[in-house]
């Protein structure tokens, strides 16, 4: 590893402060930043190993919990990421079916929780118009033409275009929008 006569400007990977490196491979501004970064790396590796060992240790229990119809509040908290208070609130409102086996043994039905977290379908968004026939000047309006044709304020026209994700194209000082989409929107209103 050779030394450079030039001072290489770098940013420390630990403290993010700028410094001048003497070698091409220097990553930290000083030895303490290098030591702290090494400790953090070792700590994160250790945490990762602990997570892996916990997963190995409790993999059978996790599989068993996923097959049971009724689970404890603590298990539901871990599986669904809901706080204990929220689960008790849902039980009190009757949204989740629960059974009290004793003072501290509350079991909830897993199917009720699954039903709460079902997939929500988002309506289709309009497909983006490809630049082709629809962006020829003959098949487009300018913003001023739209506001004159439909007696609308130019700012209203702009907000309607933005709200409905209508594609627009600027040519020179004019902004063009497809006639077909503008007519559909303003004729319906």
N, C-alpha and C positions, 0 to 999 in steps of 0.2 A: 504494500500500500504506500504510494508515494505522496509527498506533500506538494501542494500547489503553491506557487508564488502569489497567485491571485487569491483574494478572499472571496469565497462563494457565498452569496446571500441566501440564507435558508430561513425556514420557520420551524421552530421546535415542535416536534410531534406531541410533546406532553403539555407544555405550557402555552403554546401557540405564539410565543414571542419571537420576533425576528432576531437573527444573529448571523455572524460571519463564520462560515465553516472553513476549516483548514484542509479537509479532505473531501473527496467526492461522496464518500459513504456516511458522513456524519449526519445523524438524525436528531440529536438532542443538543441543547445549548450548553449544558454542563453535566457533570457526573450525577448530581442529585436528581435531575430530571430523568436521566437514564435509569437510575435506580428505582425511582417512583414508578416509571412506566413498566419496568420489569416486574415490580411487585404487583401492579394492577393486572398485568398479563397472567401472572401465576395465580392470582386470586380468581380471575375469571375462568381459567382452566380448571381450578379446583372446584368451583361452583358447578361447572358443566359436568365434571366427573360425578359429583354428588347427585345431580339431577338424574344422570344415567343410572347410577346404582339404585336410586329410589324407584325409578321406573322398572328396573329389572326386579327389584324386591317386591313391588306391589302390582306387577302386571297381572297376576292371577286375581288379586282382589279387585282390580279395576274391571277386568273382564266379568267377574262375578257380579259386581254392582251394576254393570250395564245390562245384565240379563234379568235382574230382579224387577218386579212390578212396583214395589214400595221401597223407598230409600229414606235414609235419615235426612234431617235438615242440613247437617254438616256435609253429608255426601252431595246433596243437591247444590249446596253453596259452592263446592269445588267443581262439580261437573258443569254447572251452568253459569258460573261466575256471578251469582246473585248474592247480595248480602243477606245475612241471617234475618235482619229486621225486615227487609223487603219480603222475604219468604213468609214470615209470620204475618205481615200485613195482608198478603195475598190469601193466606189461609183464613184470616179473620173475615175478609170480604167474601169468601166462598168461591173464589176464582180457582183455587187449587183444592182438591180433595185431600183431607188428611185424617189420620187416626192417631189418637193419643193413647199409647199403651201404658204410660205412667207419667209421672211429673216431668221427666226429662227424656222421654222416649216418644217423640213425635215422628211419624212416618208420613211421607207424601207420595202421591201417585206419580210415577215417572211419566206416564202418558199425558197427564195434564201439563207438565212442564214442557214436554216435547211439543205439544199443541201450541203452547205460547210462543215457541221459537221456530215455527214453521216458516218456510220460505215465503217472502213477500214478493209478489210479482210487480215489477215496475212497468208501466205502460211503455209501448214502443215509442222511441223518439223518431221523428221524421228523418229519413235518410238524407244525407247531404247531397245537394245537387252538384253534379259534375259540370265542370266548365265545358260547355259544348253549345248545342243549339239554344239552350235556355239563356245563355249569356251573350247572344248576338244582340246588337243594339236594337234591331227591329222587334225582338221579343222581350224587351225590357222597358221599364219606366224609370225615369229619374225621380228623385225624391220630390222635387217641385211638381212634377206631373201628377204624382200620386196625391199630393196635398190639394192640387187644383181639381182633379177629377172627383175626389170624394169629399171636398170641402172640409179638410182636416188640417189642423195646425201641424206645421213641419215637425215640431218636437213630438207630437202625438204619433205621427207616421214613423219617426225614428224609434220610439219606444215600442210600437207594435212590431216593427221589424226585429228588434232585439229580443222581445218577449217570445216571438214565435220562431226564433232561430232561422230567419229567412236569409239565405246567402246574398251577399251584395258584393259588387265589384266596382272599384273606383277606376275610372278612365279619365285622365286629365283632372278637371275640377268637378266632374259629375260623378255621382254615385248611382249605379244601375242596380235594379232589383227585378227578378223575373215577373212578368205580367201575370202569368198563370197563378202563382202563389198569392200575389197581392190581391187579385180579383177574388180568389176563394175566400180570403180572410175578410175583406171589406164588404163583399156581397152578403156574407153570413151575418155580419153585425148590423 
